[in-house]
Amino acid sequence: MPYPSNADLPEPLRRVLPEHAQDIYRAAFNKAWQDRRGEGDEAVLHRIAWGAVKRLYRKWGDRWVPKKG
């Protein structure tokens, strides 16, 4: 199911991802949901969203920080 706002994301995501990364995650998840018309495994949609986040962010300890340059 698509996420209308960052506040609707799962709490563990909101806890570790900065606001901008949450925006990226939500947009990628919602786009994948729309492209697949809600069919298929939701875990795949989450992997797609994480992939989008990992293009611009990296994990540093227990937090996600922007990649440099």
mmCIF file of the N, C-alpha and C atoms, coordinates in Angstrom:
data_MODEL
# 
_entry.id   MODEL 
# 
loop_
_atom_site.group_PDB 
_atom_site.id 
_atom_site.type_symbol 
_atom_site.label_atom_id 
_atom_site.label_alt_id 
_atom_site.label_comp_id 
_atom_site.label_asym_id 
_atom_site.label_entity_id 
_atom_site.label_seq_id 
_atom_site.pdbx_PDB_ins_code 
_atom_site.Cartn_x 
_atom_site.Cartn_y 
_atom_site.Cartn_z 
_atom_site.occupancy 
_atom_site.B_iso_or_equiv 
_atom_site.pdbx_formal_charge 
_atom_site.auth_seq_id 
_atom_site.auth_comp_id 
_atom_site.auth_asym_id 
_atom_site.auth_atom_id 
_atom_site.pdbx_PDB_model_num 
ATOM 1   N N  . MET A 1 1  ? 0.845  -1.168 0.000   1.00 0.00 ? 1  MET A N  1 
ATOM 2   C CA . MET A 1 1  ? 0.000  0.000  0.000   1.00 0.00 ? 1  MET A CA 1 
ATOM 3   C C  . MET A 1 1  ? 0.898  1.241  0.000   1.00 0.00 ? 1  MET A C  1 
ATOM 4   N N  . PRO A 1 2  ? 0.598  2.220  -0.846  1.00 0.00 ? 2  PRO A N  1 
ATOM 5   C CA . PRO A 1 2  ? 1.430  3.433  -0.908  1.00 0.00 ? 2  PRO A CA 1 
ATOM 6   C C  . PRO A 1 2  ? 1.376  4.231  0.403   1.00 0.00 ? 2  PRO A C  1 
ATOM 7   N N  . TYR A 1 3  ? 2.402  5.029  0.593   1.00 0.00 ? 3  TYR A N  1 
ATOM 8   C CA . TYR A 1 3  ? 2.501  5.871  1.793   1.00 0.00 ? 3  TYR A CA 1 
ATOM 9   C C  . TYR A 1 3  ? 2.180  7.322  1.414   1.00 0.00 ? 3  TYR A C  1 
ATOM 10  N N  . PRO A 1 4  ? 1.088  7.886  1.946   1.00 0.00 ? 4  PRO A N  1 
ATOM 11  C CA . PRO A 1 4  ? 0.721  9.260  1.614   1.00 0.00 ? 4  PRO A CA 1 
ATOM 12  C C  . PRO A 1 4  ? 1.696  10.315 2.160   1.00 0.00 ? 4  PRO A C  1 
ATOM 13  N N  . SER A 1 5  ? 2.342  10.012 3.290   1.00 0.00 ? 5  SER A N  1 
ATOM 14  C CA . SER A 1 5  ? 3.286  10.978 3.882   1.00 0.00 ? 5  SER A CA 1 
ATOM 15  C C  . SER A 1 5  ? 4.379  10.217 4.619   1.00 0.00 ? 5  SER A C  1 
ATOM 16  N N  . ASN A 1 6  ? 5.442  10.914 4.957   1.00 0.00 ? 6  ASN A N  1 
ATOM 17  C CA . ASN A 1 6  ? 6.525  10.278 5.703   1.00 0.00 ? 6  ASN A CA 1 
ATOM 18  C C  . ASN A 1 6  ? 6.050  9.775  7.062   1.00 0.00 ? 6  ASN A C  1 
ATOM 19  N N  . ALA A 1 7  ? 5.075  10.422 7.634   1.00 0.00 ? 7  ALA A N  1 
ATOM 20  C CA . ALA A 1 7  ? 4.539  9.998  8.927   1.00 0.00 ? 7  ALA A CA 1 
ATOM 21  C C  . ALA A 1 7  ? 3.897  8.615  8.842   1.00 0.00 ? 7  ALA A C  1 
ATOM 22  N N  . ASP A 1 8  ? 3.550  8.180  7.633   1.00 0.00 ? 8  ASP A N  1 
ATOM 23  C CA . ASP A 1 8  ? 2.929  6.877  7.435   1.00 0.00 ? 8  ASP A CA 1 
ATOM 24  C C  . ASP A 1 8  ? 3.939  5.757  7.216   1.00 0.00 ? 8  ASP A C  1 
ATOM 25  N N  . LEU A 1 9  ? 5.219  6.114  7.043   1.00 0.00 ? 9  LEU A N  1 
ATOM 26  C CA . LEU A 1 9  ? 6.257  5.100  6.890   1.00 0.00 ? 9  LEU A CA 1 
ATOM 27  C C  . LEU A 1 9  ? 6.388  4.301  8.182   1.00 0.00 ? 9  LEU A C  1 
ATOM 28  N N  . PRO A 1 10 ? 6.884  3.067  8.089   1.00 0.00 ? 10 PRO A N  1 
ATOM 29  C CA . PRO A 1 10 ? 7.094  2.286  9.316   1.00 0.00 ? 10 PRO A CA 1 
ATOM 30  C C  . PRO A 1 10 ? 8.022  3.031  10.287  1.00 0.00 ? 10 PRO A C  1 
ATOM 31  N N  . GLU A 1 11 ? 7.729  2.917  11.553  1.00 0.00 ? 11 GLU A N  1 
ATOM 32  C CA . GLU A 1 11 ? 8.484  3.643  12.582  1.00 0.00 ? 11 GLU A CA 1 
ATOM 33  C C  . GLU A 1 11 ? 9.988  3.380  12.528  1.00 0.00 ? 11 GLU A C  1 
ATOM 34  N N  . PRO A 1 12 ? 10.433 2.133  12.308  1.00 0.00 ? 12 PRO A N  1 
ATOM 35  C CA . PRO A 1 12 ? 11.893 1.924  12.239  1.00 0.00 ? 12 PRO A CA 1 
ATOM 36  C C  . PRO A 1 12 ? 12.566 2.744  11.130  1.00 0.00 ? 12 PRO A C  1 
ATOM 37  N N  . LEU A 1 13 ? 11.888 2.925  10.012  1.00 0.00 ? 13 LEU A N  1 
ATOM 38  C CA . LEU A 1 13 ? 12.437 3.755  8.933   1.00 0.00 ? 13 LEU A CA 1 
ATOM 39  C C  . LEU A 1 13 ? 12.523 5.213  9.359   1.00 0.00 ? 13 LEU A C  1 
ATOM 40  N N  . ARG A 1 14 ? 11.464 5.706  9.963   1.00 0.00 ? 14 ARG A N  1 
ATOM 41  C CA . ARG A 1 14 ? 11.452 7.115  10.399  1.00 0.00 ? 14 ARG A CA 1 
ATOM 42  C C  . ARG A 1 14 ? 12.524 7.369  11.443  1.00 0.00 ? 14 ARG A C  1 
ATOM 43  N N  . ARG A 1 15 ? 12.811 6.356  12.255  1.00 0.00 ? 15 ARG A N  1 
ATOM 44  C CA . ARG A 1 15 ? 13.795 6.514  13.320  1.00 0.00 ? 15 ARG A CA 1 
ATOM 45  C C  . ARG A 1 15 ? 15.218 6.624  12.764  1.00 0.00 ? 15 ARG A C  1 
ATOM 46  N N  . VAL A 1 16 ? 15.554 5.869  11.726  1.00 0.00 ? 16 VAL A N  1 
ATOM 47  C CA . VAL A 1 16 ? 16.943 5.832  11.255  1.00 0.00 ? 16 VAL A CA 1 
ATOM 48  C C  . VAL A 1 16 ? 17.218 6.693  10.026  1.00 0.00 ? 16 VAL A C  1 
ATOM 49  N N  . LEU A 1 17 ? 16.206 6.993  9.228   1.00 0.00 ? 17 LEU A N  1 
ATOM 50  C CA . LEU A 1 17 ? 16.434 7.776  8.011   1.00 0.00 ? 17 LEU A CA 1 
ATOM 51  C C  . LEU A 1 17 ? 16.167 9.255  8.243   1.00 0.00 ? 17 LEU A C  1 
ATOM 52  N N  . PRO A 1 18 ? 17.065 10.125 7.759   1.00 0.00 ? 18 PRO A N  1 
ATOM 53  C CA . PRO A 1 18 ? 16.767 11.561 7.812   1.00 0.00 ? 18 PRO A CA 1 
ATOM 54  C C  . PRO A 1 18 ? 15.564 11.884 6.914   1.00 0.00 ? 18 PRO A C  1 
ATOM 55  N N  . GLU A 1 19 ? 14.999 13.028 7.119   1.00 0.00 ? 19 GLU A N  1 
ATOM 56  C CA . GLU A 1 19 ? 13.779 13.429 6.403   1.00 0.00 ? 19 GLU A CA 1 
ATOM 57  C C  . GLU A 1 19 ? 13.924 13.297 4.888   1.00 0.00 ? 19 GLU A C  1 
ATOM 58  N N  . HIS A 1 20 ? 15.041 13.785 4.336   1.00 0.00 ? 20 HIS A N  1 
ATOM 59  C CA . HIS A 1 20 ? 15.229 13.724 2.884   1.00 0.00 ? 20 HIS A CA 1 
ATOM 60  C C  . HIS A 1 20 ? 15.293 12.276 2.401   1.00 0.00 ? 20 HIS A C  1 
ATOM 61  N N  . ALA A 1 21 ? 15.956 11.411 3.144   1.00 0.00 ? 21 ALA A N  1 
ATOM 62  C CA . ALA A 1 21 ? 16.020 9.995  2.781   1.00 0.00 ? 21 ALA A CA 1 
ATOM 63  C C  . ALA A 1 21 ? 14.634 9.353  2.869   1.00 0.00 ? 21 ALA A C  1 
ATOM 64  N N  . GLN A 1 22 ? 13.834 9.789  3.828   1.00 0.00 ? 22 GLN A N  1 
ATOM 65  C CA . GLN A 1 22 ? 12.456 9.297  3.917   1.00 0.00 ? 22 GLN A CA 1 
ATOM 66  C C  . GLN A 1 22 ? 11.665 9.705  2.682   1.00 0.00 ? 22 GLN A C  1 
ATOM 67  N N  . ASP A 1 23 ? 11.878 10.944 2.221   1.00 0.00 ? 23 ASP A N  1 
ATOM 68  C CA . ASP A 1 23 ? 11.211 11.408 1.000   1.00 0.00 ? 23 ASP A CA 1 
ATOM 69  C C  . ASP A 1 23 ? 11.574 10.511 -0.181  1.00 0.00 ? 23 ASP A C  1 
ATOM 70  N N  . ILE A 1 24 ? 12.866 10.188 -0.295  1.00 0.00 ? 24 ILE A N  1 
ATOM 71  C CA . ILE A 1 24 ? 13.346 9.335  -1.383  1.00 0.00 ? 24 ILE A CA 1 
ATOM 72  C C  . ILE A 1 24 ? 12.720 7.948  -1.280  1.00 0.00 ? 24 ILE A C  1 
ATOM 73  N N  . TYR A 1 25 ? 12.757 7.383  -0.089  1.00 0.00 ? 25 TYR A N  1 
ATOM 74  C CA . TYR A 1 25 ? 12.199 6.049  0.141   1.00 0.00 ? 25 TYR A CA 1 
ATOM 75  C C  . TYR A 1 25 ? 10.720 6.015  -0.239  1.00 0.00 ? 25 TYR A C  1 
ATOM 76  N N  . ARG A 1 26 ? 9.976  6.976  0.266   1.00 0.00 ? 26 ARG A N  1 
ATOM 77  C CA . ARG A 1 26 ? 8.523  7.011  0.027   1.00 0.00 ? 26 ARG A CA 1 
ATOM 78  C C  . ARG A 1 26 ? 8.214  7.176  -1.458  1.00 0.00 ? 26 ARG A C  1 
ATOM 79  N N  . ALA A 1 27 ? 8.942  8.083  -2.129  1.00 0.00 ? 27 ALA A N  1 
ATOM 80  C CA . ALA A 1 27 ? 8.707  8.313  -3.558  1.00 0.00 ? 27 ALA A CA 1 
ATOM 81  C C  . ALA A 1 27 ? 9.019  7.056  -4.374  1.00 0.00 ? 27 ALA A C  1 
ATOM 82  N N  . ALA A 1 28 ? 10.131 6.398  -4.066  1.00 0.00 ? 28 ALA A N  1 
ATOM 83  C CA . ALA A 1 28 ? 10.511 5.194  -4.804  1.00 0.00 ? 28 ALA A CA 1 
ATOM 84  C C  . ALA A 1 28 ? 9.512  4.060  -4.552  1.00 0.00 ? 28 ALA A C  1 
ATOM 85  N N  . PHE A 1 29 ? 9.110  3.892  -3.301  1.00 0.00 ? 29 PHE A N  1 
ATOM 86  C CA . PHE A 1 29 ? 8.140  2.852  -2.966  1.00 0.00 ? 29 PHE A CA 1 
ATOM 87  C C  . PHE A 1 29 ? 6.818  3.108  -3.687  1.00 0.00 ? 29 PHE A C  1 
ATOM 88  N N  . ASN A 1 30 ? 6.333  4.338  -3.598  1.00 0.00 ? 30 ASN A N  1 
ATOM 89  C CA . ASN A 1 30 ? 5.045  4.667  -4.218  1.00 0.00 ? 30 ASN A CA 1 
ATOM 90  C C  . ASN A 1 30 ? 5.095  4.513  -5.740  1.00 0.00 ? 30 ASN A C  1 
ATOM 91  N N  . LYS A 1 31 ? 6.221  4.891  -6.362  1.00 0.00 ? 31 LYS A N  1 
ATOM 92  C CA . LYS A 1 31 ? 6.368  4.753  -7.813  1.00 0.00 ? 31 LYS A CA 1 
ATOM 93  C C  . LYS A 1 31 ? 6.371  3.273  -8.192  1.00 0.00 ? 31 LYS A C  1 
ATOM 94  N N  . ALA A 1 32 ? 7.114  2.458  -7.454  1.00 0.00 ? 32 ALA A N  1 
ATOM 95  C CA . ALA A 1 32 ? 7.141  1.023  -7.734  1.00 0.00 ? 32 ALA A CA 1 
ATOM 96  C C  . ALA A 1 32 ? 5.744  0.418  -7.550  1.00 0.00 ? 32 ALA A C  1 
ATOM 97  N N  . TRP A 1 33 ? 5.037  0.861  -6.532  1.00 0.00 ? 33 TRP A N  1 
ATOM 98  C CA . TRP A 1 33 ? 3.667  0.385  -6.282  1.00 0.00 ? 33 TRP A CA 1 
ATOM 99  C C  . TRP A 1 33 ? 2.781  0.732  -7.476  1.00 0.00 ? 33 TRP A C  1 
ATOM 100 N N  . GLN A 1 34 ? 2.902  1.971  -7.931  1.00 0.00 ? 34 GLN A N  1 
ATOM 101 C CA . GLN A 1 34 ? 2.082  2.426  -9.061  1.00 0.00 ? 34 GLN A CA 1 
ATOM 102 C C  . GLN A 1 34 ? 2.441  1.657  -10.334 1.00 0.00 ? 34 GLN A C  1 
ATOM 103 N N  . ASP A 1 35 ? 3.738  1.494  -10.591 1.00 0.00 ? 35 ASP A N  1 
ATOM 104 C CA . ASP A 1 35 ? 4.177  0.791  -11.796 1.00 0.00 ? 35 ASP A CA 1 
ATOM 105 C C  . ASP A 1 35 ? 3.703  -0.652 -11.813 1.00 0.00 ? 35 ASP A C  1 
ATOM 106 N N  . ARG A 1 36 ? 3.644  -1.256 -10.647 1.00 0.00 ? 36 ARG A N  1 
ATOM 107 C CA . ARG A 1 36 ? 3.224  -2.659 -10.548 1.00 0.00 ? 36 ARG A CA 1 
ATOM 108 C C  . ARG A 1 36 ? 1.738  -2.785 -10.242 1.00 0.00 ? 36 ARG A C  1 
ATOM 109 N N  . ARG A 1 37 ? 1.065  -1.652 -10.151 1.00 0.00 ? 37 ARG A N  1 
ATOM 110 C CA . ARG A 1 37 ? -0.374 -1.611 -9.898  1.00 0.00 ? 37 ARG A CA 1 
ATOM 111 C C  . ARG A 1 37 ? -0.768 -2.399 -8.650  1.00 0.00 ? 37 ARG A C  1 
ATOM 112 N N  . GLY A 1 38 ? 0.118  -2.338 -7.632  1.00 0.00 ? 38 GLY A N  1 
ATOM 113 C CA . GLY A 1 38 ? -0.179 -2.987 -6.370  1.00 0.00 ? 38 GLY A CA 1 
ATOM 114 C C  . GLY A 1 38 ? -0.075 -4.500 -6.397  1.00 0.00 ? 38 GLY A C  1 
ATOM 115 N N  . GLU A 1 39 ? 0.419  -5.060 -7.505  1.00 0.00 ? 39 GLU A N  1 
ATOM 116 C CA . GLU A 1 39 ? 0.539  -6.516 -7.610  1.00 0.00 ? 39 GLU A CA 1 
ATOM 117 C C  . GLU A 1 39 ? 1.925  -6.962 -7.162  1.00 0.00 ? 39 GLU A C  1 
ATOM 118 N N  . GLY A 1 40 ? 2.012  -8.176 -6.715  1.00 0.00 ? 40 GLY A N  1 
ATOM 119 C CA . GLY A 1 40 ? 3.306  -8.739 -6.377  1.00 0.00 ? 40 GLY A CA 1 
ATOM 120 C C  . GLY A 1 40 ? 3.645  -8.612 -4.910  1.00 0.00 ? 40 GLY A C  1 
ATOM 121 N N  . ASP A 1 41 ? 4.863  -8.976 -4.622  1.00 0.00 ? 41 ASP A N  1 
ATOM 122 C CA . ASP A 1 41 ? 5.362  -9.035 -3.259  1.00 0.00 ? 41 ASP A CA 1 
ATOM 123 C C  . ASP A 1 41 ? 5.768  -7.646 -2.771  1.00 0.00 ? 41 ASP A C  1 
ATOM 124 N N  . GLU A 1 42 ? 5.203  -7.221 -1.660  1.00 0.00 ? 42 GLU A N  1 
ATOM 125 C CA . GLU A 1 42 ? 5.527  -5.908 -1.111  1.00 0.00 ? 42 GLU A CA 1 
ATOM 126 C C  . GLU A 1 42 ? 6.994  -5.816 -0.695  1.00 0.00 ? 42 GLU A C  1 
ATOM 127 N N  . ALA A 1 43 ? 7.612  -6.938 -0.371  1.00 0.00 ? 43 ALA A N  1 
ATOM 128 C CA . ALA A 1 43 ? 9.036  -6.938 -0.014  1.00 0.00 ? 43 ALA A CA 1 
ATOM 129 C C  . ALA A 1 43 ? 9.887  -6.438 -1.179  1.00 0.00 ? 43 ALA A C  1 
ATOM 130 N N  . VAL A 1 44 ? 9.473  -6.742 -2.395  1.00 0.00 ? 44 VAL A N  1 
ATOM 131 C CA . VAL A 1 44 ? 10.197 -6.255 -3.579  1.00 0.00 ? 44 VAL A CA 1 
ATOM 132 C C  . VAL A 1 44 ? 10.128 -4.729 -3.635  1.00 0.00 ? 44 VAL A C  1 
ATOM 133 N N  . LEU A 1 45 ? 8.987  -4.178 -3.322  1.00 0.00 ? 45 LEU A N  1 
ATOM 134 C CA . LEU A 1 45 ? 8.819  -2.724 -3.340  1.00 0.00 ? 45 LEU A CA 1 
ATOM 135 C C  . LEU A 1 45 ? 9.729  -2.066 -2.308  1.00 0.00 ? 45 LEU A C  1 
ATOM 136 N N  . HIS A 1 46 ? 9.853  -2.686 -1.149  1.00 0.00 ? 46 HIS A N  1 
ATOM 137 C CA . HIS A 1 46 ? 10.736 -2.152 -0.113  1.00 0.00 ? 46 HIS A CA 1 
ATOM 138 C C  . HIS A 1 46 ? 12.205 -2.238 -0.549  1.00 0.00 ? 46 HIS A C  1 
ATOM 139 N N  . ARG A 1 47 ? 12.572 -3.308 -1.243  1.00 0.00 ? 47 ARG A N  1 
ATOM 140 C CA . ARG A 1 47 ? 13.957 -3.415 -1.746  1.00 0.00 ? 47 ARG A CA 1 
ATOM 141 C C  . ARG A 1 47 ? 14.241 -2.334 -2.780  1.00 0.00 ? 47 ARG A C  1 
ATOM 142 N N  . ILE A 1 48 ? 13.282 -2.052 -3.627  1.00 0.00 ? 48 ILE A N  1 
ATOM 143 C CA . ILE A 1 48 ? 13.432 -0.979 -4.616  1.00 0.00 ? 48 ILE A CA 1 
ATOM 144 C C  . ILE A 1 48 ? 13.625 0.353  -3.902  1.00 0.00 ? 48 ILE A C  1 
ATOM 145 N N  . ALA A 1 49 ? 12.823 0.609  -2.890  1.00 0.00 ? 49 ALA A N  1 
ATOM 146 C CA . ALA A 1 49 ? 12.910 1.872  -2.148  1.00 0.00 ? 49 ALA A CA 1 
ATOM 147 C C  . ALA A 1 49 ? 14.257 1.991  -1.436  1.00 0.00 ? 49 ALA A C  1 
ATOM 148 N N  . TRP A 1 50 ? 14.729 0.894  -0.819  1.00 0.00 ? 50 TRP A N  1 
ATOM 149 C CA . TRP A 1 50 ? 16.038 0.929  -0.164  1.00 0.00 ? 50 TRP A CA 1 
ATOM 150 C C  . TRP A 1 50 ? 17.136 1.195  -1.183  1.00 0.00 ? 50 TRP A C  1 
ATOM 151 N N  . GLY A 1 51 ? 17.018 0.621  -2.367  1.00 0.00 ? 51 GLY A N  1 
ATOM 152 C CA . GLY A 1 51 ? 18.003 0.857  -3.412  1.00 0.00 ? 51 GLY A CA 1 
ATOM 153 C C  . GLY A 1 51 ? 18.102 2.324  -3.777  1.00 0.00 ? 51 GLY A C  1 
ATOM 154 N N  . ALA A 1 52 ? 16.957 2.989  -3.837  1.00 0.00 ? 52 ALA A N  1 
ATOM 155 C CA . ALA A 1 52 ? 16.944 4.423  -4.139  1.00 0.00 ? 52 ALA A CA 1 
ATOM 156 C C  . ALA A 1 52 ? 17.640 5.222  -3.041  1.00 0.00 ? 52 ALA A C  1 
ATOM 157 N N  . VAL A 1 53 ? 17.392 4.869  -1.799  1.00 0.00 ? 53 VAL A N  1 
ATOM 158 C CA . VAL A 1 53 ? 18.036 5.554  -0.671  1.00 0.00 ? 53 VAL A CA 1 
ATOM 159 C C  . VAL A 1 53 ? 19.548 5.342  -0.726  1.00 0.00 ? 53 VAL A C  1 
ATOM 160 N N  . LYS A 1 54 ? 19.969 4.118  -1.013  1.00 0.00 ? 54 LYS A N  1 
ATOM 161 C CA . LYS A 1 54 ? 21.394 3.779  -0.996  1.00 0.00 ? 54 LYS A CA 1 
ATOM 162 C C  . LYS A 1 54 ? 22.184 4.459  -2.104  1.00 0.00 ? 54 LYS A C  1 
ATOM 163 N N  . ARG A 1 55 ? 21.520 4.997  -3.102  1.00 0.00 ? 55 ARG A N  1 
ATOM 164 C CA . ARG A 1 55 ? 22.229 5.755  -4.139  1.00 0.00 ? 55 ARG A CA 1 
ATOM 165 C C  . ARG A 1 55 ? 22.779 7.068  -3.592  1.00 0.00 ? 55 ARG A C  1 
ATOM 166 N N  . LEU A 1 56 ? 22.081 7.642  -2.609  1.00 0.00 ? 56 LEU A N  1 
ATOM 167 C CA . LEU A 1 56 ? 22.462 8.953  -2.089  1.00 0.00 ? 56 LEU A CA 1 
ATOM 168 C C  . LEU A 1 56 ? 22.896 8.943  -0.624  1.00 0.00 ? 56 LEU A C  1 
ATOM 169 N N  . TYR A 1 57 ? 22.626 7.862  0.070   1.00 0.00 ? 57 TYR A N  1 
ATOM 170 C CA . TYR A 1 57 ? 22.947 7.774  1.499   1.00 0.00 ? 57 TYR A CA 1 
ATOM 171 C C  . TYR A 1 57 ? 23.729 6.501  1.787   1.00 0.00 ? 57 TYR A C  1 
ATOM 172 N N  . ARG A 1 58 ? 24.491 6.538  2.875   1.00 0.00 ? 58 ARG A N  1 
ATOM 173 C CA . ARG A 1 58 ? 25.186 5.347  3.341   1.00 0.00 ? 58 ARG A CA 1 
ATOM 174 C C  . ARG A 1 58 ? 24.971 5.227  4.839   1.00 0.00 ? 58 ARG A C  1 
ATOM 175 N N  . LYS A 1 59 ? 25.100 4.009  5.320   1.00 0.00 ? 59 LYS A N  1 
ATOM 176 C CA . LYS A 1 59 ? 24.897 3.780  6.743   1.00 0.00 ? 59 LYS A CA 1 
ATOM 177 C C  . LYS A 1 59 ? 26.185 4.102  7.489   1.00 0.00 ? 59 LYS A C  1 
ATOM 178 N N  . TRP A 1 60 ? 26.057 4.878  8.539   1.00 0.00 ? 60 TRP A N  1 
ATOM 179 C CA . TRP A 1 60 ? 27.179 5.260  9.397   1.00 0.00 ? 60 TRP A CA 1 
ATOM 180 C C  . TRP A 1 60 ? 26.752 4.938  10.817  1.00 0.00 ? 60 TRP A C  1 
ATOM 181 N N  . GLY A 1 61 ? 27.252 3.826  11.333  1.00 0.00 ? 61 GLY A N  1 
ATOM 182 C CA . GLY A 1 61 ? 26.781 3.370  12.642  1.00 0.00 ? 61 GLY A CA 1 
ATOM 183 C C  . GLY A 1 61 ? 25.342 2.909  12.522  1.00 0.00 ? 61 GLY A C  1 
ATOM 184 N N  . ASP A 1 62 ? 24.467 3.503  13.304  1.00 0.00 ? 62 ASP A N  1 
ATOM 185 C CA . ASP A 1 62 ? 23.051 3.142  13.236  1.00 0.00 ? 62 ASP A CA 1 
ATOM 186 C C  . ASP A 1 62 ? 22.221 4.201  12.502  1.00 0.00 ? 62 ASP A C  1 
ATOM 187 N N  . ARG A 1 63 ? 22.895 5.153  11.858  1.00 0.00 ? 63 ARG A N  1 
ATOM 188 C CA . ARG A 1 63 ? 22.211 6.237  11.135  1.00 0.00 ? 63 ARG A CA 1 
ATOM 189 C C  . ARG A 1 63 ? 22.564 6.202  9.655   1.00 0.00 ? 63 ARG A C  1 
ATOM 190 N N  . TRP A 1 64 ? 21.780 6.863  8.847   1.00 0.00 ? 64 TRP A N  1 
ATOM 191 C CA . TRP A 1 64 ? 22.043 7.007  7.418   1.00 0.00 ? 64 TRP A CA 1 
ATOM 192 C C  . TRP A 1 64 ? 22.465 8.452  7.168   1.00 0.00 ? 64 TRP A C  1 
ATOM 193 N N  . VAL A 1 65 ? 23.577 8.629  6.465   1.00 0.00 ? 65 VAL A N  1 
ATOM 194 C CA . VAL A 1 65 ? 24.109 9.957  6.208   1.00 0.00 ? 65 VAL A CA 1 
ATOM 195 C C  . VAL A 1 65 ? 24.297 10.122 4.704   1.00 0.00 ? 65 VAL A C  1 
ATOM 196 N N  . PRO A 1 66 ? 24.224 11.378 4.210   1.00 0.00 ? 66 PRO A N  1 
ATOM 197 C CA . PRO A 1 66 ? 24.406 11.602 2.765   1.00 0.00 ? 66 PRO A CA 1 
ATOM 198 C C  . PRO A 1 66 ? 25.816 11.202 2.330   1.00 0.00 ? 66 PRO A C  1 
ATOM 199 N N  . LYS A 1 67 ? 25.895 10.628 1.121   1.00 0.00 ? 67 LYS A N  1 
ATOM 200 C CA . LYS A 1 67 ? 27.198 10.341 0.525   1.00 0.00 ? 67 LYS A CA 1 
ATOM 201 C C  . LYS A 1 67 ? 27.805 11.650 0.066   1.00 0.00 ? 67 LYS A C  1 
ATOM 202 N N  . LYS A 1 68 ? 29.101 11.756 0.140   1.00 0.00 ? 68 LYS A N  1 
ATOM 203 C CA . LYS A 1 68 ? 29.791 12.969 -0.318  1.00 0.00 ? 68 LYS A CA 1 
ATOM 204 C C  . LYS A 1 68 ? 30.105 12.838 -1.803  1.00 0.00 ? 68 LYS A C  1 
ATOM 205 N N  . GLY A 1 69 ? 29.925 13.986 -2.505  1.00 0.00 ? 69 GLY A N  1 
ATOM 206 C CA . GLY A 1 69 ? 30.297 14.121 -3.900  1.00 0.00 ? 69 GLY A CA 1 
ATOM 207 C C  . GLY A 1 69 ? 29.990 12.972 -4.721  1.00 0.00 ? 69 GLY A C  1 
# 
